[in-house]
Amino acid sequence: MKLMLIIINEEDKDEVMKALNEHQFQATMVSTTGEFLHYGNTTYLLGVEDEQIKEVESIIQDNTTIRCEMIEDMPDAKNLNDPGRATIFVVDVKQFHKIGG
């Protein structure tokens, strides 16, 4: 089993959650903030089997938007930042316990 930590722009959160639910994935959604640009993010915590990782990545790809953002505090840069669609961490899970229900 793997734990996927999926960080996306908050503007995509509703579409991503809807798509995950349509594919029978359950996720915990947490509001987060990026440190460098201080923009709003949503981070999903999602437990999956190894063979489901590519499916989840595809869902994220299909339901997020590429954005370029203006950076006014960087005088020598081209003043555009591409934050990408998502940042995904996949972590091995040694144990999983569900309490109650």
C-alpha positions as CSV (number, residue, x, y, z in Angstrom):
1,M,0.0,0.0,0.0
2,K,1.1,3.6,-0.7
3,L,0.2,7.0,0.7
4,M,-0.1,9.6,-2.0
5,L,0.3,13.3,-1.0
6,I,-1.0,15.3,-3.9
7,I,-0.6,19.1,-3.8
8,I,-2.6,21.1,-6.3
9,N,-3.8,24.7,-6.8
10,E,-6.9,25.4,-4.7
11,E,-8.8,26.5,-7.8
12,D,-8.8,22.8,-9.0
13,K,-9.8,21.2,-5.8
14,D,-13.5,20.6,-6.5
15,E,-12.9,19.1,-9.9
16,V,-10.2,16.8,-8.6
17,M,-12.3,15.6,-5.6
18,K,-15.3,15.0,-7.9
19,A,-13.1,13.0,-10.3
20,L,-11.5,10.9,-7.5
21,N,-14.9,10.1,-6.1
22,E,-16.2,9.1,-9.5
23,H,-13.4,6.6,-9.7
24,Q,-14.2,5.3,-6.2
25,F,-11.2,6.9,-4.5
26,Q,-11.6,8.4,-1.0
27,A,-9.3,11.2,-0.1
28,T,-8.7,13.6,2.8
29,M,-8.5,17.2,1.6
30,V,-6.4,19.7,3.6
31,S,-5.9,23.4,2.8
32,T,-2.2,24.4,2.6
33,T,-0.1,27.4,1.5
34,G,3.0,27.4,-0.6
35,E,5.9,29.0,1.1
36,F,7.6,30.7,-1.9
37,L,4.7,32.4,-3.6
38,H,2.2,32.2,-0.7
39,Y,-0.6,30.9,-3.0
40,G,-3.4,28.7,-1.8
41,N,-3.1,25.0,-2.3
42,T,-5.1,21.9,-1.5
43,T,-3.3,18.7,-0.4
44,Y,-4.9,15.3,-0.7
45,L,-4.0,12.4,1.4
46,L,-4.9,9.2,-0.4
47,G,-4.2,5.6,0.4
48,V,-3.9,3.4,-2.7
49,E,-2.5,0.0,-3.9
50,D,0.6,0.1,-6.0
51,E,-1.3,-0.7,-9.2
52,Q,-3.6,2.3,-8.7
53,I,-0.9,5.0,-8.7
54,K,-0.9,5.6,-12.4
55,E,-4.7,5.8,-12.4
56,V,-4.7,8.5,-9.7
57,E,-1.9,10.4,-11.6
58,S,-4.0,10.3,-14.7
59,I,-7.0,11.7,-12.8
60,I,-4.9,14.5,-11.5
61,Q,-3.5,15.3,-14.9
62,D,-7.0,15.4,-16.5
63,N,-8.5,17.6,-13.8
64,T,-5.9,20.3,-13.1
65,T,-5.0,23.4,-15.1
66,I,-1.6,24.6,-16.1
67,R,-1.1,28.1,-14.8
68,C,1.6,30.8,-15.2
69,E,1.7,33.4,-12.4
70,M,3.3,36.8,-12.4
71,I,6.1,37.4,-9.9
72,E,6.6,41.1,-9.2
73,D,9.3,40.7,-6.6
74,M,11.9,39.2,-8.9
75,P,13.5,42.0,-11.0
76,D,15.9,39.9,-13.0
77,A,13.6,37.0,-13.9
78,K,11.2,36.9,-16.7
79,N,8.5,37.5,-14.0
80,L,6.6,34.4,-14.8
81,N,6.4,31.3,-12.7
82,D,4.9,28.0,-13.8
83,P,3.8,26.3,-10.6
84,G,2.8,23.2,-12.6
85,R,-0.3,21.1,-12.3
86,A,0.5,19.1,-9.2
87,T,3.3,17.9,-6.9
88,I,2.8,14.2,-5.9
89,F,4.7,12.3,-3.2
90,V,4.3,8.5,-3.0
91,V,5.3,7.0,0.3
92,D,5.4,3.4,1.4
93,V,2.9,2.4,4.1
94,K,4.1,-0.2,6.5
95,Q,0.8,-0.4,8.5
96,F,-2.7,0.9,8.1
97,H,-5.3,0.9,10.9
98,K,-8.9,2.1,10.6
99,I,-10.5,2.6,14.0
100,G,-14.3,2.4,14.4
101,G,-17.0,2.1,11.7
